[in-house]
Amino acid sequence: MARIPTQEIERLKQEIAVQGLIEGTGHELKRLGKDWITRCPFHEDDTASLWWATFL
């Protein structure tokens, strides 16, 4: 299986905001401390089950 070059991954991380991708799927984002939470876009659920942290 081909690997995506590290340089390409770093470029994408700089150019694409995770928040924008999730909002584009119609999911509402909520801030909880330093973390973001929302319903998982990969399956049906009623509560926030997708959490991620931003390290800036």
mmCIF file as Biopython writes it, N, C-alpha, C and O atoms, coordinates in Angstrom:
data_model
#
loop_
_atom_site.group_PDB
_atom_site.id
_atom_site.type_symbol
_atom_site.label_atom_id
_atom_site.label_alt_id
_atom_site.label_comp_id
_atom_site.label_asym_id
_atom_site.label_entity_id
_atom_site.label_seq_id
_atom_site.pdbx_PDB_ins_code
_atom_site.Cartn_x
_atom_site.Cartn_y
_atom_site.Cartn_z
_atom_site.occupancy
_atom_site.B_iso_or_equiv
_atom_site.auth_seq_id
_atom_site.auth_asym_id
_atom_site.pdbx_PDB_model_num
ATOM 1   N N  . MET A ? 1  ? 0.846   -1.173 0.000  1.0 0.0 1  A 1 
ATOM 2   C CA . MET A ? 1  ? 0.000   0.000  0.000  1.0 0.0 1  A 1 
ATOM 3   C C  . MET A ? 1  ? 0.897   1.244  0.000  1.0 0.0 1  A 1 
ATOM 4   O O  . MET A ? 1  ? 1.885   1.302  0.732  1.0 0.0 1  A 1 
ATOM 5   N N  . ALA A ? 2  ? 0.552   2.219  -0.811 1.0 0.0 2  A 1 
ATOM 6   C CA . ALA A ? 2  ? 1.338   3.452  -0.904 1.0 0.0 2  A 1 
ATOM 7   C C  . ALA A ? 2  ? 1.117   4.326  0.335  1.0 0.0 2  A 1 
ATOM 8   O O  . ALA A ? 2  ? 0.010   4.413  0.867  1.0 0.0 2  A 1 
ATOM 9   N N  . ARG A ? 3  ? 2.182   4.957  0.768  1.0 0.0 3  A 1 
ATOM 10  C CA . ARG A ? 3  ? 2.101   5.892  1.893  1.0 0.0 3  A 1 
ATOM 11  C C  . ARG A ? 3  ? 1.988   7.317  1.376  1.0 0.0 3  A 1 
ATOM 12  O O  . ARG A ? 3  ? 2.557   7.669  0.343  1.0 0.0 3  A 1 
ATOM 13  N N  . ILE A ? 4  ? 1.253   8.115  2.104  1.0 0.0 4  A 1 
ATOM 14  C CA . ILE A ? 4  ? 1.187   9.543  1.788  1.0 0.0 4  A 1 
ATOM 15  C C  . ILE A ? 4  ? 2.449   10.170 2.379  1.0 0.0 4  A 1 
ATOM 16  O O  . ILE A ? 4  ? 2.735   9.977  3.561  1.0 0.0 4  A 1 
ATOM 17  N N  . PRO A ? 5  ? 3.198   10.910 1.582  1.0 0.0 5  A 1 
ATOM 18  C CA . PRO A ? 5  ? 4.426   11.520 2.089  1.0 0.0 5  A 1 
ATOM 19  C C  . PRO A ? 5  ? 4.152   12.445 3.277  1.0 0.0 5  A 1 
ATOM 20  O O  . PRO A ? 5  ? 3.150   13.161 3.298  1.0 0.0 5  A 1 
ATOM 21  N N  . THR A ? 6  ? 5.038   12.424 4.246  1.0 0.0 6  A 1 
ATOM 22  C CA . THR A ? 6  ? 4.902   13.251 5.441  1.0 0.0 6  A 1 
ATOM 23  C C  . THR A ? 6  ? 4.744   14.718 5.084  1.0 0.0 6  A 1 
ATOM 24  O O  . THR A ? 6  ? 3.963   15.431 5.714  1.0 0.0 6  A 1 
ATOM 25  N N  . GLN A ? 7  ? 5.469   15.168 4.093  1.0 0.0 7  A 1 
ATOM 26  C CA . GLN A ? 7  ? 5.395   16.566 3.661  1.0 0.0 7  A 1 
ATOM 27  C C  . GLN A ? 7  ? 3.975   16.918 3.200  1.0 0.0 7  A 1 
ATOM 28  O O  . GLN A ? 7  ? 3.485   18.013 3.479  1.0 0.0 7  A 1 
ATOM 29  N N  . GLU A ? 8  ? 3.322   15.999 2.501  1.0 0.0 8  A 1 
ATOM 30  C CA . GLU A ? 8  ? 1.952   16.236 2.038  1.0 0.0 8  A 1 
ATOM 31  C C  . GLU A ? 8  ? 0.978   16.273 3.208  1.0 0.0 8  A 1 
ATOM 32  O O  . GLU A ? 8  ? 0.061   17.094 3.223  1.0 0.0 8  A 1 
ATOM 33  N N  . ILE A ? 9  ? 1.164   15.403 4.178  1.0 0.0 9  A 1 
ATOM 34  C CA . ILE A ? 9  ? 0.302   15.400 5.368  1.0 0.0 9  A 1 
ATOM 35  C C  . ILE A ? 9  ? 0.443   16.710 6.124  1.0 0.0 9  A 1 
ATOM 36  O O  . ILE A ? 9  ? -0.558  17.286 6.551  1.0 0.0 9  A 1 
ATOM 37  N N  . GLU A ? 10 ? 1.659   17.186 6.294  1.0 0.0 10 A 1 
ATOM 38  C CA . GLU A ? 10 ? 1.883   18.457 6.994  1.0 0.0 10 A 1 
ATOM 39  C C  . GLU A ? 10 ? 1.254   19.622 6.237  1.0 0.0 10 A 1 
ATOM 40  O O  . GLU A ? 10 ? 0.688   20.527 6.850  1.0 0.0 10 A 1 
ATOM 41  N N  . ARG A ? 11 ? 1.349   19.604 4.911  1.0 0.0 11 A 1 
ATOM 42  C CA . ARG A ? 11 ? 0.735   20.665 4.109  1.0 0.0 11 A 1 
ATOM 43  C C  . ARG A ? 11 ? -0.783  20.675 4.317  1.0 0.0 11 A 1 
ATOM 44  O O  . ARG A ? 11 ? -1.376  21.738 4.501  1.0 0.0 11 A 1 
ATOM 45  N N  . LEU A ? 12 ? -1.404  19.511 4.289  1.0 0.0 12 A 1 
ATOM 46  C CA . LEU A ? 12 ? -2.854  19.421 4.478  1.0 0.0 12 A 1 
ATOM 47  C C  . LEU A ? 12 ? -3.266  19.882 5.869  1.0 0.0 12 A 1 
ATOM 48  O O  . LEU A ? 12 ? -4.288  20.550 6.023  1.0 0.0 12 A 1 
ATOM 49  N N  . LYS A ? 13 ? -2.483  19.531 6.876  1.0 0.0 13 A 1 
ATOM 50  C CA . LYS A ? 13 ? -2.788  19.956 8.240  1.0 0.0 13 A 1 
ATOM 51  C C  . LYS A ? 13 ? -2.760  21.476 8.366  1.0 0.0 13 A 1 
ATOM 52  O O  . LYS A ? 13 ? -3.524  22.052 9.141  1.0 0.0 13 A 1 
ATOM 53  N N  . GLN A ? 14 ? -1.881  22.125 7.606  1.0 0.0 14 A 1 
ATOM 54  C CA . GLN A ? 14 ? -1.784  23.580 7.638  1.0 0.0 14 A 1 
ATOM 55  C C  . GLN A ? 14 ? -2.920  24.263 6.873  1.0 0.0 14 A 1 
ATOM 56  O O  . GLN A ? 14 ? -3.362  25.347 7.253  1.0 0.0 14 A 1 
ATOM 57  N N  . GLU A ? 15 ? -3.389  23.630 5.800  1.0 0.0 15 A 1 
ATOM 58  C CA . GLU A ? 15 ? -4.348  24.262 4.902  1.0 0.0 15 A 1 
ATOM 59  C C  . GLU A ? 15 ? -5.815  23.947 5.205  1.0 0.0 15 A 1 
ATOM 60  O O  . GLU A ? 15 ? -6.703  24.687 4.781  1.0 0.0 15 A 1 
ATOM 61  N N  . ILE A ? 16 ? -6.075  22.874 5.922  1.0 0.0 16 A 1 
ATOM 62  C CA . ILE A ? 16 ? -7.458  22.438 6.129  1.0 0.0 16 A 1 
ATOM 63  C C  . ILE A ? 16 ? -7.786  22.432 7.616  1.0 0.0 16 A 1 
ATOM 64  O O  . ILE A ? 16 ? -7.074  21.815 8.408  1.0 0.0 16 A 1 
ATOM 65  N N  . ALA A ? 17 ? -8.849  23.111 7.992  1.0 0.0 17 A 1 
ATOM 66  C CA . ALA A ? 17 ? -9.283  23.152 9.385  1.0 0.0 17 A 1 
ATOM 67  C C  . ALA A ? 17 ? -10.287 22.033 9.650  1.0 0.0 17 A 1 
ATOM 68  O O  . ALA A ? 17 ? -11.268 21.884 8.921  1.0 0.0 17 A 1 
ATOM 69  N N  . VAL A ? 18 ? -10.036 21.256 10.686 1.0 0.0 18 A 1 
ATOM 70  C CA . VAL A ? 18 ? -10.955 20.171 11.045 1.0 0.0 18 A 1 
ATOM 71  C C  . VAL A ? 18 ? -12.348 20.734 11.330 1.0 0.0 18 A 1 
ATOM 72  O O  . VAL A ? 18 ? -13.356 20.140 10.947 1.0 0.0 18 A 1 
ATOM 73  N N  . GLN A ? 19 ? -12.394 21.870 11.996 1.0 0.0 19 A 1 
ATOM 74  C CA . GLN A ? 19 ? -13.686 22.481 12.306 1.0 0.0 19 A 1 
ATOM 75  C C  . GLN A ? 19 ? -14.494 22.732 11.039 1.0 0.0 19 A 1 
ATOM 76  O O  . GLN A ? 19 ? -15.697 22.474 11.009 1.0 0.0 19 A 1 
ATOM 77  N N  . GLY A ? 20 ? -13.851 23.226 10.009 1.0 0.0 20 A 1 
ATOM 78  C CA . GLY A ? 20 ? -14.544 23.493 8.749  1.0 0.0 20 A 1 
ATOM 79  C C  . GLY A ? 20 ? -15.050 22.229 8.089  1.0 0.0 20 A 1 
ATOM 80  O O  . GLY A ? 20 ? -16.141 22.219 7.517  1.0 0.0 20 A 1 
ATOM 81  N N  . LEU A ? 21 ? -14.270 21.162 8.162  1.0 0.0 21 A 1 
ATOM 82  C CA . LEU A ? 21 ? -14.711 19.889 7.592  1.0 0.0 21 A 1 
ATOM 83  C C  . LEU A ? 21 ? -15.943 19.362 8.304  1.0 0.0 21 A 1 
ATOM 84  O O  . LEU A ? 21 ? -16.896 18.924 7.660  1.0 0.0 21 A 1 
ATOM 85  N N  . ILE A ? 22 ? -15.929 19.402 9.624  1.0 0.0 22 A 1 
ATOM 86  C CA . ILE A ? 22 ? -17.066 18.890 10.402 1.0 0.0 22 A 1 
ATOM 87  C C  . ILE A ? 22 ? -18.296 19.765 10.192 1.0 0.0 22 A 1 
ATOM 88  O O  . ILE A ? 22 ? -19.394 19.250 9.983  1.0 0.0 22 A 1 
ATOM 89  N N  . GLU A ? 23 ? -18.120 21.085 10.246 1.0 0.0 23 A 1 
ATOM 90  C CA . GLU A ? 23 ? -19.257 21.982 10.020 1.0 0.0 23 A 1 
ATOM 91  C C  . GLU A ? 23 ? -19.853 21.768 8.628  1.0 0.0 23 A 1 
ATOM 92  O O  . GLU A ? 23 ? -21.062 21.904 8.442  1.0 0.0 23 A 1 
ATOM 93  N N  . GLY A ? 24 ? -19.018 21.438 7.666  1.0 0.0 24 A 1 
ATOM 94  C CA . GLY A ? 24 ? -19.492 21.191 6.307  1.0 0.0 24 A 1 
ATOM 95  C C  . GLY A ? 24 ? -20.401 19.983 6.199  1.0 0.0 24 A 1 
ATOM 96  O O  . GLY A ? 24 ? -21.162 19.865 5.238  1.0 0.0 24 A 1 
ATOM 97  N N  . THR A ? 25 ? -20.332 19.080 7.175  1.0 0.0 25 A 1 
ATOM 98  C CA . THR A ? 25 ? -21.230 17.922 7.172  1.0 0.0 25 A 1 
ATOM 99  C C  . THR A ? 25 ? -22.548 18.224 7.870  1.0 0.0 25 A 1 
ATOM 100 O O  . THR A ? 25 ? -23.429 17.367 7.934  1.0 0.0 25 A 1 
ATOM 101 N N  . GLY A ? 26 ? -22.691 19.453 8.398  1.0 0.0 26 A 1 
ATOM 102 C CA . GLY A ? 26 ? -23.932 19.848 9.051  1.0 0.0 26 A 1 
ATOM 103 C C  . GLY A ? 26 ? -23.973 19.563 10.541 1.0 0.0 26 A 1 
ATOM 104 O O  . GLY A ? 26 ? -25.035 19.665 11.156 1.0 0.0 26 A 1 
ATOM 105 N N  . HIS A ? 27 ? -22.844 19.210 11.134 1.0 0.0 27 A 1 
ATOM 106 C CA . HIS A ? 27 ? -22.808 18.932 12.565 1.0 0.0 27 A 1 
ATOM 107 C C  . HIS A ? 27 ? -22.450 20.195 13.335 1.0 0.0 27 A 1 
ATOM 108 O O  . HIS A ? 27 ? -21.567 20.950 12.929 1.0 0.0 27 A 1 
ATOM 109 N N  . GLU A ? 28 ? -23.141 20.419 14.450 1.0 0.0 28 A 1 
ATOM 110 C CA . GLU A ? 28 ? -22.895 21.584 15.289 1.0 0.0 28 A 1 
ATOM 111 C C  . GLU A ? 28 ? -21.700 21.319 16.201 1.0 0.0 28 A 1 
ATOM 112 O O  . GLU A ? 28 ? -21.634 20.290 16.872 1.0 0.0 28 A 1 
ATOM 113 N N  . LEU A ? 29 ? -20.773 22.244 16.216 1.0 0.0 29 A 1 
ATOM 114 C CA . LEU A ? 29 ? -19.590 22.130 17.066 1.0 0.0 29 A 1 
ATOM 115 C C  . LEU A ? 29 ? -19.817 22.859 18.377 1.0 0.0 29 A 1 
ATOM 116 O O  . LEU A ? 29 ? -20.433 23.924 18.410 1.0 0.0 29 A 1 
ATOM 117 N N  . LYS A ? 30 ? -19.311 22.273 19.463 1.0 0.0 30 A 1 
ATOM 118 C CA . LYS A ? 30 ? -19.376 22.932 20.760 1.0 0.0 30 A 1 
ATOM 119 C C  . LYS A ? 30 ? -17.989 22.884 21.376 1.0 0.0 30 A 1 
ATOM 120 O O  . LYS A ? 30 ? -17.269 21.893 21.261 1.0 0.0 30 A 1 
ATOM 121 N N  . ARG A ? 31 ? -17.635 23.970 22.027 1.0 0.0 31 A 1 
ATOM 122 C CA . ARG A ? 31 ? -16.351 24.054 22.707 1.0 0.0 31 A 1 
ATOM 123 C C  . ARG A ? 31 ? -16.543 23.554 24.137 1.0 0.0 31 A 1 
ATOM 124 O O  . ARG A ? 31 ? -17.496 23.954 24.805 1.0 0.0 31 A 1 
ATOM 125 N N  . LEU A ? 32 ? -15.662 22.694 24.607 1.0 0.0 32 A 1 
ATOM 126 C CA . LEU A ? 32 ? -15.694 22.215 25.979 1.0 0.0 32 A 1 
ATOM 127 C C  . LEU A ? 32 ? -14.275 22.321 26.521 1.0 0.0 32 A 1 
ATOM 128 O O  . LEU A ? 32 ? -13.459 21.420 26.330 1.0 0.0 32 A 1 
ATOM 129 N N  . GLY A ? 33 ? -13.986 23.435 27.200 1.0 0.0 33 A 1 
ATOM 130 C CA . GLY A ? 33 ? -12.615 23.714 27.625 1.0 0.0 33 A 1 
ATOM 131 C C  . GLY A ? 33 ? -11.752 23.948 26.397 1.0 0.0 33 A 1 
ATOM 132 O O  . GLY A ? 33 ? -12.069 24.799 25.565 1.0 0.0 33 A 1 
ATOM 133 N N  . LYS A ? 34 ? -10.659 23.194 26.278 1.0 0.0 34 A 1 
ATOM 134 C CA . LYS A ? 34 ? -9.785  23.308 25.108 1.0 0.0 34 A 1 
ATOM 135 C C  . LYS A ? 34 ? -10.228 22.381 23.978 1.0 0.0 34 A 1 
ATOM 136 O O  . LYS A ? 34 ? -9.718  22.471 22.861 1.0 0.0 34 A 1 
ATOM 137 N N  . ASP A ? 35 ? -11.173 21.497 24.268 1.0 0.0 35 A 1 
ATOM 138 C CA . ASP A ? 35 ? -11.606 20.498 23.299 1.0 0.0 35 A 1 
ATOM 139 C C  . ASP A ? 35 ? -12.835 20.940 22.519 1.0 0.0 35 A 1 
ATOM 140 O O  . ASP A ? 35 ? -13.547 21.860 22.920 1.0 0.0 35 A 1 
ATOM 141 N N  . TRP A ? 36 ? -13.067 20.273 21.408 1.0 0.0 36 A 1 
ATOM 142 C CA . TRP A ? 36 ? -14.272 20.441 20.597 1.0 0.0 36 A 1 
ATOM 143 C C  . TRP A ? 36 ? -15.049 19.132 20.660 1.0 0.0 36 A 1 
ATOM 144 O O  . TRP A ? 36 ? -14.452 18.055 20.673 1.0 0.0 36 A 1 
ATOM 145 N N  . ILE A ? 37 ? -16.376 19.218 20.699 1.0 0.0 37 A 1 
ATOM 146 C CA . ILE A ? 37 ? -17.202 18.014 20.701 1.0 0.0 37 A 1 
ATOM 147 C C  . ILE A ? 37 ? -18.338 18.171 19.694 1.0 0.0 37 A 1 
ATOM 148 O O  . ILE A ? 37 ? -18.778 19.283 19.402 1.0 0.0 37 A 1 
ATOM 149 N N  . THR A ? 38 ? -18.798 17.054 19.176 1.0 0.0 38 A 1 
ATOM 150 C CA . THR A ? 38 ? -19.932 17.024 18.259 1.0 0.0 38 A 1 
ATOM 151 C C  . THR A ? 38 ? -20.422 15.583 18.133 1.0 0.0 38 A 1 
ATOM 152 O O  . THR A ? 38 ? -19.790 14.649 18.626 1.0 0.0 38 A 1 
ATOM 153 N N  . ARG A ? 39 ? -21.549 15.430 17.470 1.0 0.0 39 A 1 
ATOM 154 C CA . ARG A ? 39 ? -22.009 14.078 17.153 1.0 0.0 39 A 1 
ATOM 155 C C  . ARG A ? 39 ? -21.091 13.499 16.096 1.0 0.0 39 A 1 
ATOM 156 O O  . ARG A ? 39 ? -20.609 14.224 15.227 1.0 0.0 39 A 1 
ATOM 157 N N  . CYS A ? 40 ? -20.847 12.224 16.159 1.0 0.0 40 A 1 
ATOM 158 C CA . CYS A ? 40 ? -19.950 11.574 15.206 1.0 0.0 40 A 1 
ATOM 159 C C  . CYS A ? 40 ? -20.569 11.581 13.809 1.0 0.0 40 A 1 
ATOM 160 O O  . CYS A ? 40 ? -21.716 11.165 13.642 1.0 0.0 40 A 1 
ATOM 161 N N  . PRO A ? 41 ? -19.827 12.046 12.806 1.0 0.0 41 A 1 
ATOM 162 C CA . PRO A ? 41 ? -20.373 12.071 11.445 1.0 0.0 41 A 1 
ATOM 163 C C  . PRO A ? 41 ? -20.373 10.696 10.766 1.0 0.0 41 A 1 
ATOM 164 O O  . PRO A ? 41 ? -20.878 10.557 9.652  1.0 0.0 41 A 1 
ATOM 165 N N  . PHE A ? 42 ? -19.814 9.688  11.428 1.0 0.0 42 A 1 
ATOM 166 C CA . PHE A ? 42 ? -19.689 8.370  10.806 1.0 0.0 42 A 1 
ATOM 167 C C  . PHE A ? 42 ? -20.802 7.406  11.177 1.0 0.0 42 A 1 
ATOM 168 O O  . PHE A ? 42 ? -20.924 6.341  10.571 1.0 0.0 42 A 1 
ATOM 169 N N  . HIS A ? 43 ? -21.622 7.766  12.172 1.0 0.0 43 A 1 
ATOM 170 C CA . HIS A ? 43 ? -22.751 6.911  12.550 1.0 0.0 43 A 1 
ATOM 171 C C  . HIS A ? 43 ? -23.820 7.771  13.214 1.0 0.0 43 A 1 
ATOM 172 O O  . HIS A ? 43 ? -23.547 8.895  13.636 1.0 0.0 43 A 1 
ATOM 173 N N  . GLU A ? 44 ? -25.023 7.248  13.303 1.0 0.0 44 A 1 
ATOM 174 C CA . GLU A ? 44 ? -26.132 7.970  13.930 1.0 0.0 44 A 1 
ATOM 175 C C  . GLU A ? 44 ? -25.976 7.929  15.448 1.0 0.0 44 A 1 
ATOM 176 O O  . GLU A ? 44 ? -25.798 6.856  16.025 1.0 0.0 44 A 1 
ATOM 177 N N  . ASP A ? 45 ? -26.041 9.087  16.093 1.0 0.0 45 A 1 
ATOM 178 C CA . ASP A ? 45 ? -26.126 9.125  17.539 1.0 0.0 45 A 1 
ATOM 179 C C  . ASP A ? 45 ? -26.751 10.445 17.959 1.0 0.0 45 A 1 
ATOM 180 O O  . ASP A ? 45 ? -26.788 11.400 17.184 1.0 0.0 45 A 1 
ATOM 181 N N  . ASP A ? 46 ? -27.243 10.491 19.197 1.0 0.0 46 A 1 
ATOM 182 C CA . ASP A ? 46 ? -27.960 11.661 19.687 1.0 0.0 46 A 1 
ATOM 183 C C  . ASP A ? 46 ? -27.119 12.555 20.588 1.0 0.0 46 A 1 
ATOM 184 O O  . ASP A ? 46 ? -27.494 13.693 20.868 1.0 0.0 46 A 1 
ATOM 185 N N  . THR A ? 47 ? -25.993 12.042 21.036 1.0 0.0 47 A 1 
ATOM 186 C CA . THR A ? 47 ? -25.142 12.817 21.930 1.0 0.0 47 A 1 
ATOM 187 C C  . THR A ? 47 ? -23.750 12.953 21.326 1.0 0.0 47 A 1 
ATOM 188 O O  . THR A ? 47 ? -23.365 12.209 20.425 1.0 0.0 47 A 1 
ATOM 189 N N  . ALA A ? 48 ? -23.019 13.911 21.841 1.0 0.0 48 A 1 
ATOM 190 C CA . ALA A ? 48 ? -21.660 14.145 21.343 1.0 0.0 48 A 1 
ATOM 191 C C  . ALA A ? 48 ? -20.761 12.964 21.676 1.0 0.0 48 A 1 
ATOM 192 O O  . ALA A ? 48 ? -20.547 12.648 22.847 1.0 0.0 48 A 1 
ATOM 193 N N  . SER A ? 49 ? -20.239 12.318 20.653 1.0 0.0 49 A 1 
ATOM 194 C CA . SER A ? 49 ? -19.339 11.192 20.874 1.0 0.0 49 A 1 
ATOM 195 C C  . SER A ? 49 ? -18.007 11.383 20.160 1.0 0.0 49 A 1 
ATOM 196 O O  . SER A ? 49 ? -17.124 10.531 20.256 1.0 0.0 49 A 1 
ATOM 197 N N  . LEU A ? 50 ? -17.859 12.491 19.449 1.0 0.0 50 A 1 
ATOM 198 C CA . LEU A ? 50 ? -16.612 12.796 18.759 1.0 0.0 50 A 1 
ATOM 199 C C  . LEU A ? 50 ? -15.946 13.965 19.479 1.0 0.0 50 A 1 
ATOM 200 O O  . LEU A ? 50 ? -16.493 15.067 19.531 1.0 0.0 50 A 1 
ATOM 201 N N  . TRP A ? 51 ? -14.772 13.715 20.029 1.0 0.0 51 A 1 
ATOM 202 C CA . TRP A ? 51 ? -14.011 14.745 20.758 1.0 0.0 51 A 1 
ATOM 203 C C  . TRP A ? 51 ? -12.668 14.894 20.091 1.0 0.0 51 A 1 
ATOM 204 O O  . TRP A ? 51 ? -12.082 13.907 19.646 1.0 0.0 51 A 1 
ATOM 205 N N  . TRP A ? 52 ? -12.177 16.097 20.015 1.0 0.0 52 A 1 
ATOM 206 C CA . TRP A ? 52 ? -10.800 16.292 19.575 1.0 0.0 52 A 1 
ATOM 207 C C  . TRP A ? 52 ? -10.240 17.530 20.239 1.0 0.0 52 A 1 
ATOM 208 O O  . TRP A ? 52 ? -10.977 18.442 20.614 1.0 0.0 52 A 1 
ATOM 209 N N  . ALA A ? 53 ? -8.929  17.548 20.378 1.0 0.0 53 A 1 
ATOM 210 C CA . ALA A ? 53 ? -8.235  18.644 21.042 1.0 0.0 53 A 1 
ATOM 211 C C  . ALA A ? 53 ? -7.403  19.390 20.013 1.0 0.0 53 A 1 
ATOM 212 O O  . ALA A ? 53 ? -6.876  18.795 19.073 1.0 0.0 53 A 1 
ATOM 213 N N  . THR A ? 54 ? -7.294  20.676 20.197 1.0 0.0 54 A 1 
ATOM 214 C CA . THR A ? 54 ? -6.401  21.471 19.363 1.0 0.0 54 A 1 
ATOM 215 C C  . THR A ? 54 ? -5.166  21.809 20.172 1.0 0.0 54 A 1 
ATOM 216 O O  . THR A ? 54 ? -5.268  22.250 21.317 1.0 0.0 54 A 1 
ATOM 217 N N  . PHE A ? 55 ? -4.023  21.607 19.593 1.0 0.0 55 A 1 
ATOM 218 C CA . PHE A ? 55 ? -2.753  21.883 20.260 1.0 0.0 55 A 1 
ATOM 219 C C  . PHE A ? 55 ? -2.088  23.040 19.546 1.0 0.0 55 A 1 
ATOM 220 O O  . PHE A ? 55 ? -1.386  22.849 18.553 1.0 0.0 55 A 1 
ATOM 221 N N  . LEU A ? 56 ? -2.310  24.240 20.057 1.0 0.0 56 A 1 
ATOM 222 C CA . LEU A ? 56 ? -1.726  25.433 19.442 1.0 0.0 56 A 1 
ATOM 223 C C  . LEU A ? 56 ? -0.736  26.081 20.382 1.0 0.0 56 A 1 
ATOM 224 O O  . LEU A ? 56 ? -0.138  27.102 20.041 1.0 0.0 56 A 1 
#
